[in-house]
Amino acid sequence: MIKRPTVLVLGAGASQPYGYPTGQQLLLQICGGLVDQANSPLGQQLKGLGCEDNEIGHFGSELARSEVPSVDAFLESRPEYRKIGMLAMTIELVRCETLPNLIPRIEGKNDPSWYQYLFNKMVETKLEDFGNNDLGIITFNYDRSLEFYWFEALMNRFGSKHETKIKEMLAQMRIVHVYGRLGGVPWENGEISEYAPHARSAKEVRTLSEQIIVMSEQEKTSDLFDKAHNWLKCGTFIYFLGFGYHAMNLERLGLNRLKDRRWYGSSYGLQQGELDELHNIWMIQTFKPDLDILGLFRAYKPLG
């Protein structure tokens, strides 16, 4: 089990092994999907959601020419496109919800994953182990992949007869999506969409898109970030995983006020100058840029 006070801060790269795009990849998917908006599934879905042809065309064209690193960054400076941008991101991301991506063994594959590594650190032999970990998770991602992974793994490891207990333990887990989440999870009240890329109704897509928040909408995220701050203050080991290290996100986490903490971070694809900046400004210790998250834990900082 994880006995040391530990906090994981997740960026888009943390969900990439489970079929989700990074911020840059999501931008390219949306731009590509709107090149021929009249004949593309994305363009047709946006039109079915009430977006006008001119709006769709201008959004796709200006997003492609904006030279921003992500759709979220584009919406920061172009609030007039916030509604259509959130709809487009929702459409693309809900397509990624597939259990075989989440648990490859369903299709006979045995690809190791950091979710699997984390889960087996949290559960030794008894179901009760899962609820006794000193772990907080702050995620900047909209997807529900980690929650559904936990639910599927626990239900199948210990059996459906323990469903009530499993849901009670999951409800106590410390996990916060600081920019919102695309839908509910199995242990919450209300209607929960299954984890599958089924066709969503226009009403459901609109509802899901309204549950995500862009970075500048601070009034909507203050309570969520307050929760994150409290966890970081109590954490002894803090890991940034698959994180893009956007300066505004680091500032909103209050890293400059927590100089006495041990920060560790994945750095896949970063160059030396970027690594030096993370260490010199934010005091984040990074590791080899060619290591994925699982490799980082195994080679340098095992959870425990």
N, C-alpha and C positions, 0 to 999 in steps of 0.2 A: 504494500500500500504506500501511498504518498503521505509521509508523516511530517516532512519539512514544509512549512508554509510556502506554497508555490502558487504563482499566478502565470497563466499563459495569455499572451496578447496576440491575437490572430489577425493576419491580413489575408488578402485574396490568395496568396500562394499556398496557404494552409489548406484551402479547399480544392486546389487544382488537381491533386491526385485522385479526387473523387468526381471528376468530370466537369468541374466548373472552370470558367475562363478567368484569367487574371484581368485586372482593370484594362490593360492595353488590348488584350484579346477580345474582351467584351466590346470595346469601342470598335475594333475592326469588324467584328461580326455584325454589329448594327449598321455600320457604314456600308459593308458589303451587301447586307440585306436590303438596303434602300437605294442601291444603284439603279435598279429597274423596279421601282416601287409598285408599278401597276401589276407586275407578274410575280412579285416575291411574296412568300407567305407572311413575312413581317409587315410589309406594306399593306397587304390585304387585312391583316388583323388590326393594325392601327386604324385603318379606314372603318372597319367594323365597330371599332370602339368610339367612333365619332370624330376622329381626326380628319381634317380636310386635306385634299390632295396637295394644295399649295403648302400647307403647314408641314406635311410629311416631306415634301420635296425640299423645302428650305431647311428643315431640321437636318436631314441627311447630308445635304450639300455643305452646310455651314459647319456641321460637326466634323466632316471629313477634312475640311480646310483649316480647322482651328488650331491644329498642332498641339492639342492638349494630350496628357497621358491617359485620361480616362473620361468616360461620360460624366461621372460625378464632377470632375474638374470643369468640364464645359458648362454644366448646369449652374455652377457657382457664379459664373460671370454672365450667363444668359438665362435669367430666371423666367423669361417669357416662354422658354421651351421646357420648363420643369415638368409639366404634366405629361407631355408626349415623351420626354426622356425617361421618366419613371415607368411609363407604360412599356416602352421599348425594352428597358432593362428587365422588367418583370417577365415579359414574354420570353426573352432569351434565357433567363435564369431558371424559370420553372421547367423548361425543357430538359434541364440537366438532372432532374430528380429521378434517378433510376437506381434500384437496389443493386443490380450487378456492378455498377460503378462504385457503389458504397462498400459492397462485400463481394469481391471478385470470386470467392469460392462458390458462389451460387452458380457460376458458369464453369466450374472446374478449374479456375485459375488460383494460383497461390502467391499472388503478388504481395509482398510484405508492405505494411503501411504504418504510418505513425499513429493513426487512430487505433489500430490493433495493438501497437506497442503500449500506448497510453492505457487502453482498456485492461490489458493484462497486468499492468502495474497497479491498477486500481482494484482489481479483483484477484484474490489469491485462490481461495477454495470455497468460501461461503458467500452467499448473496449479500449478507450484511456488510461484507468488506467494502462494497461499493459506496456505502453511505458514510464510511469512516475515513475518507481521504481529506487532507487539508489542501484543497485545490479550489482556485477561482479562475474563471475563464472570461476574459474580456475580448469580444470579437467585433471587428469592424465589418464583418461580412453579413450579407443579407440572408444567406442560405441556412437551411435547417439540417445540414448533413450530419453534424456531430450529434445532435439530439436524437435523430432517427437512428444513427449507428448505435448509440448506447441502448436505445429501446430494443432494437432488433437483436443485438448481441445478448442482452440480459434475458429477454424473453426466450430465446432459443437455447441459451446455456442452462437456465434454471427451470424453464417450463412455464406454460401459460397459467398453471395453477397458482403461480406467484405474481400474477399480473397486478393485483391491487398493491402489494408490497413494493413491486418494482416502480409503479407510478408514484407512490408516496416518496420513495427515495429520490427519484428523478426530480420531483417537484422541489426538493430541498437542495438540489445542486446549485452552486453559485455560478451562473452563466448569464452574461448580459450582452445583448446586441446593441451597441451604443448608437448605431444608425438605423435601427429597426430590423425587422425580420419578415421574410416572405411567408407568412402563415403561421398557424398554431402547431403545437406538438401534442403527442398522444395523451399526455398526462394533464393537460389543461381542460377546463370546461369549454363547451362550445363545439362547433363543427370543425373537425380537423381534416384537411385534405390528405389523402394518402400520399406516400412518397413514390410517385410514379408520374411519368410525363404525359398524363392524360389531357385531353382537351378541356381547358377551363372555359366557363361561360364568360361573357363580357362583364357581367356583374362581378364575378370572382376576380378577374384580372384587375379591374378597377380597384376593388377592395384591397387586394394584395399590394398594388402600386402605392396606395395611400399609407401603407404601413412602413414604407422606407423613407429615409430622411437624408437630405444632402448636407454636406459639412457645415454650411453657414447657418442652418436653421437651429441655432443654439438653444432657442427657447424651448424646442421640442426635445432636446437631448440633455438638458442640465441635470435632471434627476438621474438619468442613466450614467452620466459621467461622474456624478457624486458617488454613486455606488462603486464605480470603477476606482475612484480615488481612495475610498475606504479600503478596498481590497489591496491596492498597491501599498498603502501604508502598513498593512499587516503582513505583507509578503516578504519572505526572506530570499527566495529565489524567484526571479521574474524573467521569463523567456519571451522574446519577440519572435514569432514564427510566421514565415511567409509574408513578412511585413514590408510595406513600401517605404516606411519612415518619412512620410509627409510631415513637414515641419509643424503644420497646424495641428495635426493629430497628436504629435508628441507634446506640443505645448498644452493641448487640452487635457492630456493625461497628467500634466503637472510634473513631468520628470525633473524639471529644474528645481522643484521644491523637495525632491527626494534623493539628494545626493548620496545618502548613506546606504542605498540599496545596491544589491548586486544585479546588474542588468546583463543579460546574455541575449544574443540575437543571431538568427540565421541570416545569411548574406548571399544567397544564391544569385549569381549573375552580376553582383556589384564589383566595381573596380577599386583599386587600392586607395585612390583619393577619396572615394565615397566612404570607404571603411574608416579611414583616418578621421574624417569629419564626424562620423557617428561616435567615435571614441572621444575625440577632443571636445566636442560640443555637448554631447549627451551622455558621455561616459558609458556607452554600450559596448561591451566586449563581443566581438564577432569572431567567427571561425572560418574555415576554408570556404571560399565562394562556390566551390564545386560540390559541396555537401548539401543534400536535401535535409528535411527536418528529421527524418528517421536516422540518417547518418550522423547528424549533430548529436542527438541523444546517445547513440551507441558509442560514438568515438570520444566525446568530450564530457557531456553533462547528463549522465543517466538520471532519470527521475527516481525519487525515493524518499 
